[in-house]
Amino acid sequence: MTKPETSGRTRRGTALAGLLTTAAAAVAAVRAVWFWCESDATREAVEHSARLADSARETVLTLQSVLNWGWAATAVLLAVLATLVWLASVGRWLLFGFSALFCLPLGIAGWRLPVAPGLDALSLVFCGCVIAASAVALLTAPREG
């Protein structure tokens, strides 16, 4: 079995997927740092949220702190995946699986839980970047056969 020819479409697709994955990694890193800088605003948003019971407020703050470490780790892992997809043209399915099983739930939690202003929108931008990167990586993969 020979390796399929790499077409211009495939090279552009891997470059675009790598760029979108890099953008998602940057958004995740910015969100993690922003959360740490605006922790008081997040605490205030949780305390004034009408959706939460009084007994759940401290648990949500703890969950937000734990999830923020997930945002930081996601930024690092997406940077590695961006390198694999962009430069080595491998890892498309790994990117898709990581996006579906970890990134999207993290992004949705970041959007739905009460946080400092702006962090919820950044979570949606992150979800968009991850979905677009996965779609481009899979749709522009070389076809065998």
C-alpha positions as CSV (number, residue, x, y, z in Angstrom):
1,M,0.0,0.0,0.0
2,T,1.5,3.3,-1.0
3,K,1.0,6.6,0.7
4,P,-1.5,8.7,-1.2
5,E,-0.3,11.8,-3.0
6,T,-0.6,15.0,-0.9
7,S,-2.7,17.4,-2.8
8,G,-2.8,21.1,-2.4
9,R,-6.3,20.8,-0.9
10,T,-4.9,18.4,1.8
11,R,-1.9,20.7,2.6
12,R,-4.2,23.7,2.8
13,G,-6.7,21.7,5.0
14,T,-4.0,20.6,7.4
15,A,-2.6,24.2,7.6
16,L,-6.1,25.6,8.3
17,A,-6.9,22.8,10.8
18,G,-3.6,23.5,12.6
19,L,-4.3,27.2,12.6
20,L,-7.8,26.7,14.0
21,T,-6.5,24.3,16.6
22,T,-3.8,26.9,17.6
23,A,-6.6,29.5,17.9
24,A,-8.5,27.2,20.1
25,A,-5.4,26.6,22.3
26,A,-4.9,30.4,22.5
27,V,-8.5,31.0,23.5
28,A,-8.3,28.3,26.2
29,A,-5.1,29.8,27.6
30,V,-6.6,33.3,27.6
31,R,-9.8,32.0,29.3
32,A,-7.7,30.3,32.0
33,V,-5.6,33.4,32.7
34,W,-8.7,35.6,32.5
35,F,-10.5,33.4,35.0
36,W,-7.6,33.6,37.5
37,C,-7.4,37.4,37.1
38,E,-11.2,37.9,37.5
39,S,-11.9,35.3,40.2
40,D,-13.6,38.0,42.3
41,A,-16.0,38.8,39.5
42,T,-16.7,35.1,39.1
43,R,-17.4,34.7,42.8
44,E,-19.8,37.7,42.6
45,A,-21.5,36.1,39.5
46,V,-22.0,32.9,41.4
47,E,-23.3,34.6,44.5
48,H,-25.9,36.6,42.5
49,S,-27.0,33.8,40.2
50,A,-30.7,33.1,40.5
51,R,-30.2,29.6,39.0
52,L,-28.2,28.3,41.9
53,A,-29.4,27.2,45.3
54,D,-27.6,28.7,48.3
55,S,-26.1,25.3,49.2
56,A,-24.6,24.9,45.8
57,R,-22.8,28.2,45.5
58,E,-19.6,27.1,47.1
59,T,-19.6,23.8,45.2
60,V,-19.9,25.7,41.9
61,L,-17.0,27.9,42.8
62,T,-14.9,24.9,43.6
63,L,-16.0,23.3,40.3
64,Q,-15.1,26.5,38.4
65,S,-11.6,26.4,39.9
66,V,-11.1,22.7,39.0
67,L,-12.4,23.3,35.5
68,N,-10.0,26.2,35.0
69,W,-7.1,23.8,35.4
70,G,-8.8,21.8,32.7
71,W,-8.8,24.9,30.5
72,A,-5.0,25.4,31.1
73,A,-4.3,21.7,30.3
74,T,-6.5,21.9,27.2
75,A,-4.5,24.8,26.0
76,V,-1.3,22.8,26.2
77,L,-2.8,19.7,24.7
78,L,-4.3,21.6,21.8
79,A,-1.0,23.3,21.1
80,V,0.6,19.8,20.8
81,L,-2.3,18.6,18.6
82,A,-2.0,21.7,16.4
83,T,1.7,20.9,15.8
84,L,0.8,17.3,14.9
85,V,-2.0,18.2,12.6
86,W,-0.3,21.2,11.0
87,L,3.3,20.1,10.6
88,A,3.1,16.3,10.6
89,S,-0.4,15.9,9.0
90,V,-1.3,13.2,11.6
91,G,-3.6,13.2,14.6
92,R,-6.8,14.2,12.8
93,W,-8.9,11.5,14.6
94,L,-7.1,12.2,17.9
95,L,-8.1,15.9,17.5
96,F,-11.7,14.9,16.7
97,G,-11.9,12.6,19.7
98,F,-10.3,15.0,22.1
99,S,-12.6,17.8,20.8
100,A,-15.7,15.7,21.2
101,L,-15.0,14.0,24.5
102,F,-13.2,16.8,26.4
103,C,-13.2,20.2,24.7
104,L,-16.9,20.6,23.9
105,P,-18.1,19.5,27.4
106,L,-15.5,21.9,28.9
107,G,-16.7,24.7,26.6
108,I,-20.3,24.1,27.3
109,A,-19.7,24.1,31.1
110,G,-17.7,27.3,30.7
111,W,-20.7,28.8,28.9
112,R,-23.5,27.6,31.2
113,L,-21.9,28.1,34.6
114,P,-22.0,31.6,36.1
115,V,-18.7,33.4,35.5
116,A,-17.2,36.8,35.2
117,P,-18.5,38.8,32.2
118,G,-17.0,37.8,28.9
119,L,-15.8,34.4,29.9
120,D,-19.1,32.8,28.7
121,A,-18.6,34.3,25.2
122,L,-15.0,33.2,25.1
123,S,-16.2,29.6,25.8
124,L,-18.5,29.8,22.8
125,V,-15.6,31.1,20.6
126,F,-13.5,28.1,21.9
127,C,-16.3,25.7,20.9
128,G,-16.5,27.2,17.5
129,C,-12.7,26.9,16.9
130,V,-12.6,23.3,18.1
131,I,-15.6,22.3,15.9
132,A,-14.2,24.0,12.9
133,A,-10.7,22.6,13.4
134,S,-12.0,19.0,13.7
135,A,-14.3,19.4,10.7
136,V,-11.6,20.8,8.5
137,A,-9.1,18.2,9.6
138,L,-11.4,15.3,8.8
139,L,-12.9,16.7,5.6
140,T,-9.6,17.5,4.0
141,A,-7.9,14.3,4.9
142,P,-6.4,12.4,2.0
143,R,-8.7,9.7,0.6
144,E,-7.3,6.2,0.2
145,G,-8.6,3.8,-2.3
